[in-house]
């Protein structure tokens, strides 16, 4: 098949799946047990990897910017640079990328394995909707947990920068936090968190779509899992650019 045609078919299929899942969000039954289960497995189980990533990201930003600003006698602005970069960009984007790698790949592998072993067909035969049972709970869980994890990631990232500012630069905790409060506005927080629902939808829809369309046994599931991580990461970077431009103009 022509690669371009295949790409457009995938985009159309993923868009149709997203629309179908959104339509079923408020339809009974609400599948609360499935949603709670996904909240734990997709969100809580991802907490450690997200926090570790942002902790060391905040620390390395503080170290690098302090050495760069030292030449201009401007090391007092480390807190401003760390907080703004993490709140606006690195917090939301790195959280989404970590979830795309861990959660997105896991979703595709789970649903893909069900698809190649005909468990998805069995659901249809029993009169159950695979979208309602498999896609909607994961979509709802990610729409809830991606913003929550992003808030925690931003917090730990800023605190990681504070650790380095205190130990390496000699700033006090009070001075660092004062610089953060005076720099980060409520609108900045909403600009950063405003991206997270879009990132959550990309992760959920792309991973579920690839899983539901996986064919060819274990090899096909592996190929679908790899495609999920790559395509989701690309979508996150592209959408982040356009969302950043949009929020700046608002």
C-alpha positions, 0 to 999 in steps of 0.5 A, a space after each residue: 500500500 502507498 505509504 501516503 495513503 496508509 498515513 491518511 487512512 490511519 489519521 482518518 481511522 484514529 479521528 473516527 475512533 476519537 469521535 466514537 469514544 467521545 460520543 460514548 463517554 456519557 452513555 450508560 453504562 459508565 464502567 466506573 470499575 474499569 475507569 478506576 482500574 485504569 486510573 491506577 494502572 495508567 496514572 498511579 503506576 506512572 508516578 515514579 517515572 514522571 517524578 524522577 524525570 522532572 526532578 533531574 530535569 529541574 536540577 540539570 536546568 538549574 546547573 546549566 543556567 547558573 553556569 551560563 548566567 554566571 558570566 553576566 552576573 545574573 545567577 539570581 535569575 536561575 529560579 525564574 528560568 527554571 520555573 518558567 521553562 518547566 511550567 510552560 514547556 518541559 513539565 507538560 511535554 516530558 510528562 506526556 512523553 513518559 506516558 506515551 512511552 510507558 502507558 501508550 506502549 502498554 495499551 497498544 500491547 494489551 489491546 493488540 494481544 486481545 485483537 490478534 487472539 480474537 478476544 476483541 471479536 469475542 466482545 463484539 459477538 457478545 454484543 459489547 462495544 470494544 470502544 466502550 469497554 477498551 477505549 473509553 475507560 483508558 481515555 477517561 483515565 488519561 484525561 484525568 491523570 495527565 493533568 494531575 501528573 503534570 501538576 506533580 511533575 511541575 512541582 517536583 521539577 521546580 523543587 529539583 531546581 531549588 535543590 541545586 540553587 541552594 547547594 550549588 549557587 548558595 541561594 536561600 530557599 526563601 529567595 528561590 521561592 520568592 523568585 518563583 512566585 514573582 515570575 509564574 502567573 496563574 495564566 502561565 500555569 493554565 497555559 501549561 496545563 491547557 495542553 494536557 487534555 490534547 496530549 492525553 487524547 493523543 496518547 489514548 486514541 493513537 495507542 488504542 487505534 494501533 492496538 485495535 488494528 494490530 495484525 500478524 501475531 506477536 510481530 504485528 503487536 510489536 510493530 504496532 507498539 513501536 508505531 504508537 510511541 513514535 507517532 504519539 511523540 511526534 504528535 505531542 511535539 507538533 501540537 505543543 508548538 501550535 498550542 504554545 502559539 495559540 495560548 500566547 495570543 489568547 
